[in-house]
Amino acid sequence: MNTTFSLGARPVSRLGYGAMQLAGPGVFGPPRDHNAALAVLRAAVAAGVNHIDTSDYYGPHVTNRLIREALHPYPDDLVLVTKIGARRGRGGAWLPARSAGDLRRAVHDNLRNLGLDVLEVVNLRIMFDSHGPAEGSIEAPLATLAGLRDAGLVKHIGLSNVTTAQVAEARAICEIVCVQNHYNLVHRGDDALVDELAAGGIAYVPFFPLGGFSPLQSSTLSAVAATLGATPMQVALAWLLHRSANILPIPGTSSPDHLRENIAAAEIALPDEAIAALDGLAAGE
Ligand SMILES: NC(=O)c1ccc[n+]([C@@H]2O[C@H](COP(=O)([O-])OP(=O)(O)OC[C@H]3O[C@@H](n4cnc5c(N)ncnc54)[C@H](OP(=O)(O)O)[C@@H]3O)[C@@H](O)[C@H]2O)c1
């Protein structure tokens, strides 16, 4: 199995880390334990993670500032991927923010809070519907982001929470290096999109790889994990790594033990019977 994939111009280890869980409850406000959050970030990089997913709207500003405090000056091989297109309301509401002014402000906020002169990859996070991807043209916000790239503030552009039609629309406007959508063992609506992106050498970054706020639970998953002497979460990650070489999971955790466990999932080889049993799980979606 390939252990690296090119994200924009940079090779990254396929198993990355999602920083969202480092903010406070509801991804709002500071973490319960500031030093523990810094320690998880440092442990991730020390263990070989070189792809970290973040956003300035986590907290807001919290995870970016933690990343900067823990890891700046950044190792040369570290790729920080951020997202713009949303903002937080009072009380933590997730609100769209995709006007040209919103997007420009978000890029500058990310640059300042991460301590960077240029952002390696910025995902345009679409929020037409709070429940998931919804159709509609993304040309206007994408053109703004492409302008920020042309101005030298952003190197590469990705998309998040998008439909297949929006990916096609975007690819006709500018180069897209990754797509970050909800996908995991039991949530496979993007199967065809994963394959289409793989054919184009574009990374697919599944968010909620472990089920997100309701971690995956399945008797089949637990049974497969038991036969392999692994944990269910490790098997869920191993299945994603097996599914397609362009899949770059970004499991989130605030626990050093879970971080170690998740990173070790990259070493698990799934036998054919395990893959067949896990593939069958999507039927119950
Ligand atoms: N583009 C988007 O719209 C979008 C949306 C959501 C998320 N994201 C990104 O995707 C990343 C991943 O999503 P996520 O963090 O929400 O969900 P996730 O990775 O699917 O699951 C995280 C949850 O699983 C738990 N967990 C992690 N490792 C575990 C293990 N080994 N054993 C048991 N429980 C474990 C975590 O709790 P502990 O802290 O206790 O380990 C946390 O509750 C985020 O960090 C964020 O960067 C993007």
The ligand as an SDF file (V2000), in Angstrom:
LIG
                    3D

 48 52  0  0  0  0  0  0  0  0999 V2000
  -14.6750   20.1070    6.1610 N   0  0  0  0  0  0  0  0  0  0  0  0
  -15.5670   19.9430    7.1010 C   0  0  0  0  0  0  0  0  0  0  0  0
  -16.7090   20.3800    6.9780 O   0  0  0  0  0  0  0  0  0  0  0  0
  -15.2000   19.2000    8.3490 C   0  0  0  0  0  0  0  0  0  0  0  0
  -16.2200   18.8060    9.2330 C   0  0  0  0  0  0  0  0  0  0  0  0
  -15.8390   18.0850   10.3630 C   0  0  0  0  0  0  0  0  0  0  0  0
  -14.5070   17.7920   10.5950 C   0  0  0  0  0  0  0  0  0  0  0  0
  -13.5370   18.2200    9.7220 N   0  0  0  0  0  0  0  0  0  0  0  0
  -12.1230   17.8760    9.9230 C   0  0  0  0  0  0  0  0  0  0  0  0
  -12.0460   16.4810    9.9940 O   0  0  0  0  0  0  0  0  0  0  0  0
  -11.3040   16.0890   11.1580 C   0  0  0  0  0  0  0  0  0  0  0  0
  -11.8130   14.7440   11.6270 C   0  0  0  0  0  0  0  0  0  0  0  0
  -13.1510   14.8470   12.0470 O   0  0  0  0  0  0  0  0  0  0  0  0
  -13.5620   14.7510   13.5770 P   0  0  0  0  0  0  0  0  0  0  0  0
  -12.3770   14.9720   14.4370 O   0  0  0  0  0  0  0  0  0  0  0  0
  -14.7360   15.6240   13.7940 O   0  0  0  0  0  0  0  0  0  0  0  0
  -14.1250   13.2860   13.6490 O   0  0  0  0  0  0  0  0  0  0  0  0
  -13.4580   11.8220   13.6920 P   0  0  0  0  0  0  0  0  0  0  0  0
  -11.9980   11.8980   13.4280 O   0  0  0  0  0  0  0  0  0  0  0  0
  -14.3020   10.9560   12.8680 O   0  0  0  0  0  0  0  0  0  0  0  0
  -13.7440   11.3920   15.2010 O   0  0  0  0  0  0  0  0  0  0  0  0
  -13.2970   12.1230   16.2770 C   0  0  0  0  0  0  0  0  0  0  0  0
  -13.9490   11.5140   17.5260 C   0  0  0  0  0  0  0  0  0  0  0  0
  -13.4880   10.1850   17.6830 O   0  0  0  0  0  0  0  0  0  0  0  0
  -12.8090   10.0640   18.9350 C   0  0  0  0  0  0  0  0  0  0  0  0
  -11.6200    9.2390   18.6790 N   0  0  0  0  0  0  0  0  0  0  0  0
  -10.5340    9.5480   17.9350 C   0  0  0  0  0  0  0  0  0  0  0  0
   -9.6770    8.5230   17.9140 N   0  0  0  0  0  0  0  0  0  0  0  0
  -10.2340    7.5330   18.6460 C   0  0  0  0  0  0  0  0  0  0  0  0
   -9.8270    6.2260   18.9980 C   0  0  0  0  0  0  0  0  0  0  0  0
   -8.6710    5.7250   18.5800 N   0  0  0  0  0  0  0  0  0  0  0  0
  -10.6490    5.4810   19.7880 N   0  0  0  0  0  0  0  0  0  0  0  0
  -11.8350    5.9750   20.2240 C   0  0  0  0  0  0  0  0  0  0  0  0
  -12.2790    7.2270   19.9260 N   0  0  0  0  0  0  0  0  0  0  0  0
  -11.4760    7.9930   19.1440 C   0  0  0  0  0  0  0  0  0  0  0  0
  -12.4660   11.4510   19.3750 C   0  0  0  0  0  0  0  0  0  0  0  0
  -12.4910   11.5630   20.7860 O   0  0  0  0  0  0  0  0  0  0  0  0
  -11.1320   11.7360   21.6710 P   0  0  0  0  0  0  0  0  0  0  0  0
  -10.7380   13.1760   21.5620 O   0  0  0  0  0  0  0  0  0  0  0  0
  -11.5690   11.3160   23.0050 O   0  0  0  0  0  0  0  0  0  0  0  0
  -10.1190   10.8060   21.0590 O   0  0  0  0  0  0  0  0  0  0  0  0
  -13.5950   12.2680   18.7660 C   0  0  0  0  0  0  0  0  0  0  0  0
  -14.7230   12.2480   19.6170 O   0  0  0  0  0  0  0  0  0  0  0  0
  -11.5620   17.2440   12.1270 C   0  0  0  0  0  0  0  0  0  0  0  0
  -10.6010   17.2460   13.1500 O   0  0  0  0  0  0  0  0  0  0  0  0
  -11.5070   18.4290   11.2020 C   0  0  0  0  0  0  0  0  0  0  0  0
  -10.1560   18.8060   11.0040 O   0  0  0  0  0  0  0  0  0  0  0  0
  -13.8880   18.8940    8.5960 C   0  0  0  0  0  0  0  0  0  0  0  0
  1  2  1  0
  2  3  2  0
  2  4  1  0
  4  5  1  0
  4 48  2  0
  5  6  2  0
  6  7  1  0
  7  8  2  0
  8  9  1  0
  8 48  1  0
  9 10  1  0
  9 46  1  0
 10 11  1  0
 11 12  1  0
 11 44  1  0
 12 13  1  0
 13 14  1  0
 14 15  2  0
 14 16  1  0
 14 17  1  0
 17 18  1  0
 18 19  2  0
 18 20  1  0
 18 21  1  0
 21 22  1  0
 22 23  1  0
 23 24  1  0
 23 42  1  0
 24 25  1  0
 25 26  1  0
 25 36  1  0
 26 27  1  0
 26 35  1  0
 27 28  2  0
 28 29  1  0
 29 30  1  0
 29 35  2  0
 30 31  1  0
 30 32  2  0
 32 33  1  0
 33 34  2  0
 34 35  1  0
 36 37  1  0
 36 42  1  0
 37 38  1  0
 38 39  2  0
 38 40  1  0
 38 41  1  0
 42 43  1  0
 44 45  1  0
 44 46  1  0
 46 47  1  0
M  CHG  2   8   1  16  -1
M  END
$$$$
